[in-house]
Amino acid sequence: MARGPSSPSSRASFRALRHRNFALFFWANLVSNVGTWMQTVAVGALVTARTGKASWAALVAVAVFLPVGLLSPIGGALADRLDRRRWLAVGNLLEAALAVVLVVLSATGRASPAAVTFVVFLAGCVLALLIPFQQAMVPDLVPEEDVLGAAALGSAQYNLGRVLGPALAAVVIAVSSYTWTFALNAVSFFAVVAALMAMRLGRQATPEAEATAGIWSQIHGGIKAARAEPGCRAAIGLIALSAFLAAPFIALIPAKALLLAGDGGDKATGAVTGALTTAQGVGAVVGALLLAPLAERFGRHKVVVFDLMAAPLALCLYAVSPSVITAVLALGLVGATYIGILAGLNTVVQLRAPTEYRARVLGLYLMALGVIYPLGALAQGAVADVSTLAAATIGAAVIMIVAVGALAIFSPATLGVLGDTAAEPAVAESSTATTPT
C-alpha cells in the first residue's frame, strides 16, 4: 500500500489502535497470550526436565501445532459461515477449562509427560479451530489502509506475550510451582471473552450459498481460490519451507536450555527456558514493530526476502552459542527476523485473498505451518538426539539459505509476488466463480 501524507511510516504500526474494536481485541489477546506463554514454558520445561530428551520437547510442540495443520482448513470454512465473535468466546472458554485440567494434574502430582502432552493436544485442537476465526476478523476491525499495521501489531502483541509470559513463568516456577502457571493461564482467557462481548460489530454477512454448502465443498473452494492467487500461493509455499527448516528452533528451546543449565535441575531448566523464550519475544516485538515502516519504505517483497535469508543465518549463531548470555542475544536476532517471515507472509494472504475466501485461505496457510512445523521439529529433535542440537539446527539453516537463494536466482517471480499489490479483480472474479453451491 502506498504511504499517505497523513500516515508517516514511523507510526504505521500503531494506527490500528485508534479503532475501538481492534484496541479491545489487541489488549485482551495480550493478556491471554501472557498466560499462554507462561503455560507453554512450564509445559516444555516440565516435560524436558523429567525426560531429559530433546525429542520430548519436540513432541509437546507437535501436540500443540499438528492440530493447527490438520484442523485449520475446517476452522477456516467455519469462520466464513459462523459468527466469529460468538464462537471465539466459546473457544476461549474451552481453552480455560483445559488449563484447569492441567492445574488439577499438577496439584495432585499426576502431571506425567504423557498426560500433560495429551491435554496440550486437546488445547491445540481448540486453538486450531479458533485461529482462522481470529485472523479473519482483523480486516473487519480496521479499514483496509490499516490492515498491514494491524497485522504487525498482532504479531507484536503475540510476541510481547512471549516476552512477559516466560519472564513471569520463570519467576512463578522459581518461587512457587508449575501449578500456578497453569492457573494464571486459565484466568487469562476470560479477558478475551470480555473484550469480544464489548465489541460493536455489525452482523457478519454470509452468502446464502456459503451458508448451505458442505464443509468439504467450502474447503475445496478455498483451495481453488488460493491456487488462483499468485501471492497466496507463494506465501503458503514459503511458510511451509520456513516451518520445516527454521521454525523447529521454537520447539527445541527447552532442549537448548537443558544444555545451558547443565545439572541445575528442573527449576534451572525452567529459568533458562524462560530467559531464551523471552529473548526471542523481545526480538520478535522489535521486528514486528519495524515491519510496517520498513515495508512502506522498501516494499514488502524486499523485507520478506531479507528475513527469509537473515533468519537462518541468525539461527546458526544461536546454535553455536556457548552460554546463556550469547544464546539470549542470538535468539533475539532470530526472533526479529523470523517474525518478519511470519507477519510478512501472513499479511500477503490477508490482503490478497478474495474477501469471501479469506478465512479459508488463511486456514490453508495455517495448515502448511501447522503440519510442516511439527514434522520439522520431530526431524530436528531426532537428529539432535543422535548427533548434536547444533548440528541439527545449522544443517536445516544451511538448506534454507540454499533454497531461498535458488528461488531468487531461478524463479524470481515466486518472490516478486510478495509485494504490496492486492489481488487483481480478474483473480478475485475467477476465484468467486468457484463458489460452492
C-alpha positions as CSV (number, residue, x, y, z in Angstrom):
1,M,0.0,0.0,0.0
2,A,1.2,3.5,-0.8
3,R,2.1,5.7,2.1
4,G,-0.2,8.6,2.5
5,P,0.7,12.0,3.8
6,S,-1.3,11.5,6.9
7,S,0.2,8.2,7.8
8,P,4.0,8.5,8.2
9,S,5.9,5.2,8.2
10,S,7.2,5.9,11.7
11,R,3.6,5.5,13.0
12,A,2.3,2.9,10.6
13,S,2.3,0.0,13.1
14,F,0.2,2.0,15.6
15,R,-2.6,3.5,13.6
16,A,-4.9,0.4,14.1
17,L,-5.1,1.1,17.8
18,R,-7.2,4.2,17.1
19,H,-10.1,1.8,16.3
20,R,-12.0,0.8,19.4
21,N,-12.8,-2.8,18.3
22,F,-9.2,-3.5,17.4
23,A,-7.9,-1.9,20.6
24,L,-10.1,-4.2,22.7
25,F,-9.0,-7.2,20.6
26,F,-5.4,-6.2,21.0
27,W,-5.2,-5.7,24.7
28,A,-7.4,-8.7,25.6
29,N,-5.3,-11.0,23.4
30,L,-2.1,-9.7,25.0
31,V,-3.4,-10.7,28.5
32,S,-4.4,-14.1,27.1
33,N,-1.0,-14.6,25.4
34,V,0.9,-13.8,28.5
35,G,-1.0,-16.6,30.2
36,T,-0.5,-19.0,27.2
37,W,3.2,-18.4,27.1
38,M,3.5,-18.9,30.9
39,Q,1.9,-22.3,30.3
40,T,4.0,-23.1,27.2
41,V,7.2,-22.5,29.1
42,A,6.0,-24.5,32.1
43,V,4.9,-27.5,30.0
44,G,8.1,-27.5,27.9
45,A,10.4,-27.2,30.9
46,L,8.4,-29.8,32.9
47,V,8.4,-32.5,30.2
48,T,12.0,-31.9,29.1
49,A,13.4,-31.9,32.6
50,R,11.7,-35.1,33.6
51,T,12.6,-37.0,30.4
52,G,16.0,-35.4,29.6
53,K,15.3,-35.8,25.8
54,A,15.0,-33.2,23.1
55,S,12.5,-35.4,21.3
56,W,10.0,-34.9,24.1
57,A,10.3,-31.2,23.8
58,A,9.5,-31.6,20.1
59,L,6.6,-34.0,20.9
60,V,5.0,-31.3,23.1
61,A,5.3,-28.8,20.2
62,V,3.8,-31.4,17.9
63,A,0.8,-31.8,20.3
64,V,0.1,-28.1,20.1
65,F,0.8,-27.4,16.4
66,L,-0.1,-30.5,14.5
67,P,-3.8,-30.0,15.2
68,V,-3.4,-26.5,13.7
69,G,-2.2,-28.0,10.5
70,L,-4.9,-30.7,10.4
71,L,-7.9,-28.7,11.6
72,S,-7.3,-25.1,10.4
73,P,-8.9,-25.6,7.0
74,I,-12.1,-26.7,8.8
75,G,-11.8,-23.7,11.1
76,G,-11.4,-21.5,8.1
77,A,-14.5,-22.9,6.4
78,L,-16.5,-22.5,9.7
79,A,-15.2,-18.9,10.1
80,D,-16.6,-18.0,6.7
81,R,-20.1,-19.1,7.7
82,L,-20.4,-18.7,11.5
83,D,-20.5,-15.7,13.8
84,R,-16.8,-15.2,14.5
85,R,-17.2,-13.2,17.7
86,R,-19.6,-15.7,19.4
87,W,-17.5,-18.8,18.6
88,L,-14.3,-17.2,19.6
89,A,-15.8,-16.6,23.0
90,V,-16.9,-20.3,23.3
91,G,-13.5,-21.5,22.2
92,N,-11.7,-19.3,24.8
93,L,-13.9,-20.8,27.5
94,L,-13.0,-24.3,26.3
95,E,-9.3,-23.4,26.5
96,A,-9.8,-22.1,30.0
97,A,-11.3,-25.4,31.0
98,L,-8.4,-27.4,29.6
99,A,-5.9,-25.2,31.5
100,V,-7.9,-26.0,34.7
101,V,-7.3,-29.7,33.9
102,L,-3.5,-29.0,33.9
103,V,-3.9,-27.3,37.3
104,V,-5.6,-30.4,38.7
105,L,-3.0,-32.7,37.3
106,S,-0.1,-30.7,38.6
107,A,-1.7,-30.1,42.0
108,T,-2.4,-33.8,42.5
109,G,1.1,-34.9,41.4
110,R,-0.3,-36.7,38.3
111,A,1.3,-34.4,35.7
112,S,3.2,-37.1,33.8
113,P,4.7,-36.2,30.5
114,A,2.1,-38.3,28.6
115,A,-0.8,-36.8,30.5
116,V,0.4,-33.2,30.0
117,T,1.1,-33.8,26.4
118,F,-2.5,-35.2,25.8
119,V,-4.1,-32.2,27.5
120,V,-1.9,-29.9,25.4
121,F,-3.0,-31.8,22.3
122,L,-6.7,-31.2,23.1
123,A,-5.9,-27.5,23.6
124,G,-4.2,-27.5,20.3
125,C,-7.3,-28.8,18.6
126,V,-9.4,-26.0,20.1
127,L,-6.7,-23.5,19.0
128,A,-6.6,-24.9,15.5
129,L,-10.3,-24.2,15.0
130,L,-10.1,-20.7,16.5
131,I,-7.1,-19.2,14.7
132,P,-8.9,-18.7,11.4
133,F,-11.8,-17.0,13.2
134,Q,-9.3,-14.7,14.9
135,Q,-7.2,-13.8,11.9
136,A,-10.2,-13.4,9.6
137,M,-11.7,-10.9,12.0
138,V,-8.8,-8.4,11.7
139,P,-9.8,-6.8,8.4
140,D,-13.3,-6.4,9.9
141,L,-11.9,-4.4,12.8
142,V,-9.8,-1.8,10.9
143,P,-10.1,-0.1,7.5
144,E,-8.1,-1.5,4.6
145,E,-5.3,1.0,4.9
146,D,-4.6,-0.2,8.4
147,V,-4.6,-3.9,7.8
148,L,-0.8,-4.1,7.5
149,G,-0.3,-2.2,10.7
150,A,-2.9,-4.3,12.4
151,A,-1.1,-7.5,11.3
152,A,2.2,-6.1,12.5
153,L,0.6,-5.1,15.8
154,G,-0.9,-8.5,16.2
155,S,2.5,-10.1,15.8
156,A,4.0,-7.6,18.2
157,Q,1.2,-8.3,20.7
158,Y,1.7,-12.1,20.4
159,N,5.4,-11.8,21.0
160,L,5.1,-9.2,23.8
161,G,3.2,-12.0,25.5
162,R,6.2,-14.2,24.6
163,V,8.3,-11.7,26.5
164,L,6.2,-11.2,29.5
165,G,4.8,-14.7,29.8
166,P,8.1,-16.6,30.0
167,A,9.6,-14.0,32.4
168,L,6.6,-14.4,34.7
169,A,6.7,-18.2,34.3
170,A,10.4,-18.2,35.3
171,V,9.5,-16.2,38.5
172,V,6.5,-18.3,39.3
173,I,8.3,-21.6,38.8
174,A,11.2,-20.5,40.8
175,V,9.2,-19.2,43.8
176,S,6.2,-21.5,43.7
177,S,5.3,-24.3,41.3
178,Y,4.1,-25.3,37.8
179,T,0.6,-25.4,39.1
180,W,0.3,-21.6,39.4
181,T,1.5,-21.0,35.9
182,F,-1.4,-23.2,34.6
183,A,-3.9,-21.5,36.9
184,L,-2.9,-18.0,35.7
185,N,-3.3,-19.1,32.2
186,A,-6.8,-20.4,32.9
187,V,-7.9,-17.0,34.2
188,S,-6.3,-15.1,31.3
189,F,-8.8,-16.5,28.7
190,F,-11.6,-14.5,30.3
191,A,-10.1,-11.2,29.2
192,V,-10.7,-12.2,25.6
193,V,-14.3,-13.3,26.3
194,A,-15.0,-9.9,28.0
195,A,-13.4,-8.0,25.1
196,L,-15.5,-9.9,22.5
197,M,-18.7,-9.1,24.4
198,A,-17.8,-5.4,24.5
199,M,-17.1,-5.0,20.7
200,R,-19.6,-3.1,18.5
201,L,-19.7,-5.1,15.3
202,G,-22.3,-5.3,12.5
203,R,-23.8,-8.6,11.5
204,Q,-21.4,-10.8,9.7
205,A,-22.5,-11.2,6.1
206,T,-22.6,-14.8,4.7
207,P,-23.7,-15.5,1.2
208,E,-26.7,-17.9,1.1
209,A,-24.7,-20.4,-1.0
210,E,-21.9,-20.4,1.6
211,A,-24.3,-20.9,4.5
212,T,-25.8,-24.0,3.0
213,A,-22.7,-25.6,1.3
214,G,-20.9,-28.5,3.0
215,I,-17.7,-28.0,4.8
216,W,-15.6,-30.0,2.4
217,S,-17.1,-28.1,-0.6
218,Q,-16.1,-24.9,1.1
219,I,-12.6,-26.1,1.8
220,H,-12.3,-27.1,-1.9
221,G,-13.4,-23.6,-2.9
222,G,-10.7,-22.2,-0.7
223,I,-8.1,-24.4,-2.3
224,K,-9.1,-23.1,-5.7
225,A,-9.0,-19.5,-4.6
226,A,-5.5,-19.9,-3.0
227,R,-4.2,-21.7,-6.1
228,A,-5.6,-18.9,-8.4
229,E,-3.9,-16.1,-6.5
230,P,-0.1,-16.0,-7.1
231,G,0.7,-14.1,-3.8
232,C,-1.3,-16.5,-1.7
233,R,0.2,-19.5,-3.5
234,A,3.8,-18.2,-2.9
235,A,3.1,-17.3,0.7
236,I,1.8,-20.8,1.5
237,G,4.8,-22.5,-0.2
238,L,7.3,-20.2,1.6
239,I,5.7,-20.7,5.0
240,A,5.9,-24.4,4.5
241,L,9.6,-24.1,3.7
242,S,10.3,-21.9,6.8
243,A,8.2,-24.1,9.0
244,F,10.2,-27.2,8.2
245,L,13.7,-25.7,8.3
246,A,13.6,-22.6,10.6
247,A,10.6,-22.9,12.9
248,P,11.7,-26.0,14.8
249,F,14.1,-23.9,16.9
250,I,11.0,-22.9,18.9
251,A,10.1,-26.4,19.9
252,L,13.8,-27.1,20.8
253,I,14.3,-24.1,23.1
254,P,13.8,-26.3,26.2
255,A,16.5,-28.7,24.8
256,K,18.9,-25.8,24.3
257,A,18.1,-24.6,27.8
258,L,18.8,-28.1,29.2
259,L,22.3,-28.0,27.7
260,L,22.9,-24.5,29.0
261,A,21.5,-25.2,32.5
262,G,23.8,-28.3,33.0
263,D,23.0,-30.1,36.2
264,G,20.8,-27.4,37.7
265,G,17.6,-29.5,37.7
266,D,14.0,-28.7,36.8
267,K,14.0,-25.1,38.1
268,A,17.2,-24.1,36.4
269,T,16.0,-25.6,33.1
270,G,12.7,-23.7,33.5
271,A,14.5,-20.4,34.3
272,V,16.8,-20.7,31.2
273,T,13.9,-21.7,29.0
274,G,12.1,-18.6,30.2
275,A,15.1,-16.4,29.5
276,L,15.5,-17.8,26.0
277,T,11.9,-17.6,25.1
278,T,11.8,-14.0,26.4
279,A,14.8,-13.1,24.3
280,Q,13.0,-14.5,21.2
281,G,9.9,-12.5,22.2
282,V,11.8,-9.2,22.6
283,G,13.4,-9.6,19.2
284,A,10.1,-10.5,17.7
285,V,8.3,-7.5,19.2
286,V,11.1,-5.2,17.7
287,G,10.9,-7.0,14.4
288,A,7.1,-6.8,14.2
289,L,7.0,-3.1,15.0
290,L,9.7,-2.4,12.3
291,L,7.9,-4.4,9.7
292,A,5.2,-1.9,8.6
293,P,7.6,1.1,8.4
294,L,10.3,-1.0,6.6
295,A,7.7,-2.4,4.2
296,E,6.4,1.1,3.4
297,R,9.9,2.3,2.8
298,F,11.4,-0.6,0.9
299,G,8.4,-2.7,-0.1
300,R,7.2,-6.0,1.5
301,H,9.0,-8.1,-1.2
302,K,12.4,-6.9,-0.2
303,V,11.8,-7.0,3.5
304,V,10.4,-10.6,3.5
305,V,13.1,-11.9,1.2
306,F,15.7,-10.3,3.5
307,D,14.2,-12.0,6.5
308,L,14.0,-15.3,4.7
309,M,17.8,-15.2,4.3
310,A,18.7,-13.5,7.6
311,A,16.7,-15.8,9.9
312,P,18.7,-19.0,9.1
313,L,21.9,-17.0,9.4
314,A,20.8,-15.9,12.9
315,L,19.9,-19.5,13.7
316,C,23.5,-20.6,13.0
317,L,24.8,-18.0,15.5
318,Y,22.2,-19.3,18.1
319,A,23.2,-22.9,17.5
320,V,26.9,-22.3,18.4
321,S,26.2,-20.0,21.4
322,P,28.1,-21.5,24.3
323,S,26.5,-19.5,27.2
324,V,23.1,-18.2,28.3
325,I,24.1,-14.6,27.5
326,T,25.3,-15.3,24.0
327,A,22.3,-17.6,23.3
328,V,19.9,-14.8,24.6
329,L,21.5,-12.2,22.3
330,A,21.5,-14.6,19.3
331,L,17.9,-15.7,19.9
332,G,16.8,-12.0,20.0
333,L,18.1,-11.7,16.4
334,V,16.4,-14.9,15.4
335,G,13.1,-13.6,16.8
336,A,13.4,-10.3,14.9
337,T,14.0,-11.9,11.6
338,Y,11.7,-14.9,12.0
339,I,8.7,-12.7,12.9
340,G,9.3,-10.8,9.7
341,I,8.7,-14.0,7.8
342,L,5.6,-14.9,9.7
343,A,4.0,-11.5,9.7
344,G,5.1,-10.6,6.2
345,L,3.7,-13.8,4.6
346,N,0.5,-13.7,6.7
347,T,-0.1,-10.1,5.6
348,V,0.3,-11.2,1.9
349,V,-2.6,-13.6,2.5
350,Q,-4.7,-11.1,4.4
351,L,-4.5,-8.5,1.6
352,R,-4.5,-10.7,-1.5
353,A,-7.1,-13.4,-0.7
354,P,-10.5,-12.7,-2.1
355,T,-12.7,-11.4,0.8
356,E,-15.3,-14.2,0.7
357,Y,-12.5,-16.8,0.8
358,R,-10.2,-15.0,3.3
359,A,-10.7,-17.3,6.3
360,R,-10.4,-20.4,4.2
361,V,-7.2,-19.3,2.5
362,L,-5.8,-18.4,5.9
363,G,-6.8,-21.8,7.1
364,L,-4.7,-23.4,4.3
365,Y,-1.8,-21.1,5.2
366,L,-2.1,-22.2,8.8
367,M,-2.3,-25.8,7.7
368,A,1.0,-25.5,5.9
369,L,2.6,-24.0,9.0
370,G,0.8,-26.3,11.5
371,V,1.6,-29.6,9.7
372,I,5.1,-28.9,8.4
373,Y,6.4,-27.3,11.6
374,P,5.8,-30.4,13.8
375,L,7.4,-32.6,11.2
376,G,10.4,-30.4,11.1
377,A,10.6,-30.3,14.9
378,L,10.4,-34.1,15.1
379,A,13.1,-34.5,12.5
380,Q,15.5,-32.0,14.1
381,G,14.8,-33.4,17.5
382,A,15.6,-36.9,16.3
383,V,18.8,-35.6,14.6
384,A,19.8,-33.8,17.8
385,D,19.3,-37.0,19.9
386,V,21.7,-39.0,17.7
387,S,24.2,-36.2,17.0
388,T,24.0,-32.7,18.5
389,L,21.4,-29.9,18.7
390,A,23.8,-27.5,17.0
391,A,24.3,-29.9,14.0
392,A,20.5,-30.2,13.6
393,T,19.9,-26.5,13.7
394,I,22.8,-25.5,11.4
395,G,22.1,-28.2,8.9
396,A,18.5,-27.1,8.4
397,A,19.5,-23.4,8.3
398,V,22.0,-24.0,5.5
399,I,19.4,-25.9,3.5
400,M,17.0,-22.9,3.8
401,I,19.6,-20.4,2.7
402,V,20.3,-22.5,-0.4
403,A,16.6,-23.0,-1.2
404,V,15.7,-19.3,-0.9
405,G,18.8,-18.4,-2.9
406,A,17.8,-20.8,-5.6
407,L,14.4,-19.2,-5.8
408,A,15.9,-15.8,-6.1
409,I,18.1,-16.9,-9.0
410,F,15.9,-19.4,-10.9
411,S,12.4,-18.3,-10.0
412,P,12.4,-14.6,-9.1
413,A,8.6,-14.3,-9.9
414,T,7.9,-16.6,-6.9
415,L,9.4,-14.0,-4.6
416,G,8.3,-11.0,-6.6
417,V,4.6,-11.5,-5.9
418,L,5.1,-10.8,-2.2
419,G,4.8,-7.1,-2.8
420,D,2.1,-4.7,-1.6
421,T,-0.3,-5.1,-4.6
422,A,-3.7,-6.6,-3.7
423,A,-5.4,-9.3,-5.6
424,E,-6.3,-8.2,-9.1
425,P,-10.0,-8.1,-9.9
426,A,-9.6,-10.8,-12.5
427,V,-8.2,-13.1,-10.0
428,A,-11.0,-12.3,-7.5
429,E,-13.6,-12.9,-10.1
430,S,-12.0,-16.2,-11.2
431,S,-12.0,-17.3,-7.5
432,T,-15.6,-16.2,-7.0
433,A,-16.7,-18.3,-9.9
434,T,-15.6,-21.4,-7.9
435,T,-18.0,-20.6,-5.0
436,P,-19.5,-24.0,-4.0
437,T,-23.3,-24.3,-4.3
